[in-house]
């Protein structure tokens, strides 16, 4: 089965990990600081805290932003459930706002309608690697004290009006899962423009432990002493995985270029194919292209999905609208509340896209998609 996404691991990556395994520090060591510093070069110098996975990044970011019971967090439904569930875990109420009908990122007009005096965070998602419209989102939040968060699990390396992802919102979260644009096996990070929030994020990911003498509440009792003024969790990313991340970062430009080339080939091949719509790119965006999300028209998405999987092409659907999941339905959320996202979901299909995808394999994908569409058309005509 040709997968829809796959990691790209080289001998250099393996050697970087092996070097750490031979050393003294497997976790909480020098590779962590080095990875965070090198990652910050991709965020325009914005400070970074590495964490154990992308969901942890969201949980840490919300906690560092002070999200708690009684707060509201605005989230688009076209995302993985963690964008919402990690805020629920802190006691927040999720307010779903619909997406734009071209990029399927959070719609600024929907945000303007959703923001209230209780809104603590507005979470935009850079769907498929295309940045949300952050300037328009900020305008839609005027008059609110809410923070703007970028869920950039898909978009590291991308830019918006020439500005790097990681510098566009008050907080940004990354994911380094194997199918993402670079990997640490599991891993993630939080970037923030506010040094105080970064400090809170680092403490939360370290179980809430405080060792800095000036921040101790009850005084310094000795070199061993630490305090926990606020609860946190162990979301640390170990040195062995940070070493992998550092090695991967050296190839991020290469990864991005290959993804862009594959997207261009898909765009050209599918330009005149009836029954599908290609993804849209805004002129101000330089996407990182984590996904290549097409829309299959005329109610044929399930049929095309089944035919392509049967042909050995691992297409995927990204995502089931978050408010459709039973956990949210049980909280009173109902279908029909975000019609653009829901309509997109009924058509959406992700074609394979990853740096190691060969041109010949991509041609196989295109041929299988064409055959699936034509098979259904012939049957309908008969």
N, C-alpha and C positions, 0 to 999 in steps of 0.2 A: 504494500500500500504506500503510495507516494504521500507523505504527510503534508498538512497545510503549513506547518512551521517546524523548524528544527534548529538545534544549536549548531554552531560551527566551532569545533575544538581542534586545535593544532598541537603539534609536538611542543611548541613553545609554551602553550598554555599548560600542558602536562608537566613540563620542566619547572615552570614557575610554582606550581602546587607542590611538586616533589621537593623543591628547595626548602619550602616552609616546613614540610613534614620532617626534614632532616635537622631543622633548627630547634631553638628553645621555645618559641612562641607559636602555639597553635591558635590562640585566641587572645584578645585584649592586648595585642602587641603592636609592633611598628608598622606592619602591613596595613592595619586599619587606618592609621593616620595618613599613610601614603596614598591609599586608595581614595580617601575622602578629599585629599588635596588635589589629586589628579582628576577626580570627578568634578571638582569645583571649577576646573579649567573649562569644562563643557557647559557650566551654568553662568558663565560670565563673571566668575569669582564669588558667586553667592555661596555662603557657608553650607556644609552638607553634614548630615549624620547618617552613617550607614546602619542598616537594620537587617533582620533575618529574612524578610520576604516582603513582597509588595503589599500584602494585607497589613502586616505589621507597620509598614510605612504610613499607611492611612490611619491606623489606630494611634500611632505616635504623633502624627501631625494634628489630629483632632484633639488629642489630650494636651499637646503643647499649646494649642490655640484656646484651651480652656473650655472645650465643649463639655457640657454636663446636663443633668436633668433640667428640663424646662427650656432648653435651647432648641432651636430649629436649624437644620442643615439642609440646604437646597441641593438637590442631586438630579442629574438627568437619568432617565431609566435605561438608556442605551449604553450600558456598561456592565462590568462584572459586579456581582452582588456586593463585594467587599467595599466598594465606594460608599455604599449606604450602611451595610451591616456593622462596619467598624465604628460608625458614629452611634448607631443604636446601642452598641455595647457600652457606651459611655452614658447612656440615658437620654440621648437626644431624640427628637421627633424628626423624621425625614419628610421633607416637602418635595415632591417630584415636580420638576419643570420640564416642559417638552424641549425637543431638539430642533435645530435648524433643518429645513427640508432639502438642503444641498450637501452640507458637510456632515450632518447628523451629530454635530457637537451642540453643546448647551445653547439654547436660543436666548439672546439677551432680552428680548421682549417678554418671554415667559418668565425670566428671572425678575424683571421689574414687577410683574404681577404677583410673584411668589414671596418676595422679601417683606418681612414684617419687623416690628421692633424686637422680636424674639430671635431673629436670624443671627446665628453666631458665625456660620461659614457658608459660603456659596462654593460648591465644588464643580468645577468644569472638568470634562474629560476630553483629552485630545484623541478623539476616536480615529482608529486606524493609523494614527501617527500624524494626523492633520491638526495643527494647533487650533484651539477655540479662538474666538474673536475677543481677546482679553481687554482691549481698549473699550469696546462696546459693552462688555460685561461690567467693567468698572463704572461706566456711565449709568448703567441700569441699577447700580447699587448706591448711587448718590443719595445722601441723607441717612444711610445705614452705617452702623459701626461694624458690620460684618467683615470678616476677612475673606479674601478670594484665594481658593486653593485650586491648583492645577494637578489633576490626576494625569500624570505624564507617563503612565506605564507603557504607552505605545510610542512615545515621541522623543526620547532622548536623542540629541543631535539635530533636531529640527529647529527652525527659526520662524519668528513671527515679525514681520516688518524689519527683518535683519537682526532682531534681538533673539538670543538663544533661549530655548526652552530651559526652564529652571530659574529664569530672571523675570518672568512675566507676571507672576502672581505673588501674593504674600507668602504662600507656602506651595511647594511642589513635591509630589511624591513620584518615585520611580520604582519599577519592578525589573528584576534581573532573572526572571524565570527562563528556562531553556529556550522557549519559543520567542522570547522578546529580542530586542535589537542588540543586546549584549547580555551575557549570562554570568552569574556567579553560582550556578546550579540552582539554589534558592537564594534570594537576597532582594534588597531594596534600599531605598535611601529617601531622606527628607531634606529638601533644600528650603531655606527661608531667608528673606530679606532682613529679618529682625534678629539681631544677636541674642536678645532675651528669649525669643521663642526657640532659637537653636539650642540655647542652654537648657531649656525645659525639655526639648526633644531628646537631647543626649542623656539627661537624667532619667527620663521615663524609660528609654530603651535599656538603661542600666539598673533596673529594679528600683529606681528612685534614690539611689545612693548618692550622698553628698560628702566629699572629702575636702573641699576647698575651705581653708581655715576661716576666711572672712564670712563664709556662708553658714557656719555651724551655729546652731541655736544655743547649745549648752556649753560651748567652750571646747578647747582642744585638750584631750586627755592623754595624747601621745600619738606616735606615728601610726599606730594601728587603728585609730579612732575614725569612725564615720557615723553619719546619721541618715535617716530616711524621713524627711519632712513631709513628703507626699508619696503615695504609692506609685510604683511603676511595675514594669514587667521585664523579664530577660529577653530582649529582642536584639541582642548583639549579633553582629556578623563576624564570624571568626577570621583570623589571619589567613587560614588556608584558602578560604573562599575569596577574601579580599585580594589575595595574590592572583587568583584566576581573573577577578574583575580588572585588575591592573593590566594584565596581559591582553584581555579582551578590549580594553579601552584603546590600546594602541592600534587596533584594527577597526575602530568604530567608523572612521571616515570611509574605509574600504567597504564595510558592511552597508553603510548608507548608500554609497554609490552603486553597489550591486543591486540593492533593492530598487533604487530609482531606475536603473536600466531595465530590470524585469517589469516594473510598472509601465515603462514606455513601450515595451514589447507587447504587453497585454493591451494597452490602450490602442495600439495600431491594429492588432489582430482582431479586436472585438468592435472596432469602430463601426462596421457595417453589419454586424451580426444581429439579426432580428430577435427580439424577445428578451434582451438584456440591456441594462443601463450600467455604464461605467462609473467609478467614483469621480467626484468633482474636486478640483483643487482651486482655491482662491488665489488671486494674483499676489496677495501679500504673504502667502505661506510658502515655506520650503519644508514640506513634510518629511518625516523620517520613514514613513510607509512600513508600519508593522504588519498591516493587513492589506489585501486587495479585495475590498468588498463590492461585489456586483449586486445588482437587483435583477431578479428573475421575474418577469412580468406574467400577467394573465393567470395568476394562481398556480404556477407550475414549479414553484421552488422545491416542494417535497419530491416531486417526480424527478426533477433534475438532480437533486441531491442523491436520491436512491440510485439513479442510473450511473452517476459519476463514481459513487462509492463502489458499485458493482464492477466498474471498469478499473478499479484500483487507484482512484484519485481521491485522496483524503480531504475533500472539501469540508468546511465547517460552517456553523452558524454562530455569529457573534453580534448580539447576545440575546437571550431571552429577556424581555423587559423586566427590570428588577421588581417592579410593583406587581408583576404577575406571579411571583413565587409564593407558595403557600404561606411562608412565614410572614410575608407582608399582607397577603390576603386576610390572614387571621387577625391582623391589626386594623383591618377595615379599608385597606386600599383596594380600589376597584379598577377593572379593565375599562378602557375608554377614556381615561383621564388625560392621556398623552397621545393623541391620535397620530401625530407625525411619527413618533418613535414606534408605535404599534404597527402602523402601516409599513414602515421600513423593515421591521422584524419579519413580517410575513413574506417579504421579498428577498431578504438579505442572504447572501452566500459568499463565504470567503474562499478564494482560490489559493492554492499553494503559493507561498512567498517566503523565501529565506535565501541567504547569500549563497548557499551551496546548491541551490536549484539550477541545474544545467539548462541551457537553451533547449536541448532535445527533450528534456523532461517537461519543460514549459510548453513546448509544442504538443506534447502528449495531452497536457491539461486542456489546451485550446481545442484540440481535435475531439476530446471526449465531451467537452461542453457543447461543441457544435453538433456532434452526433446525438447527444441527449435532447437538444432542442429540436432537431430535425425529426427525430424518431417520434416525438410527441405530435409534431405538426402533421406528419404523414398519417399517423393513426387518426387524428382528428379529421383530416380530409377524407379518409376512407369511410 
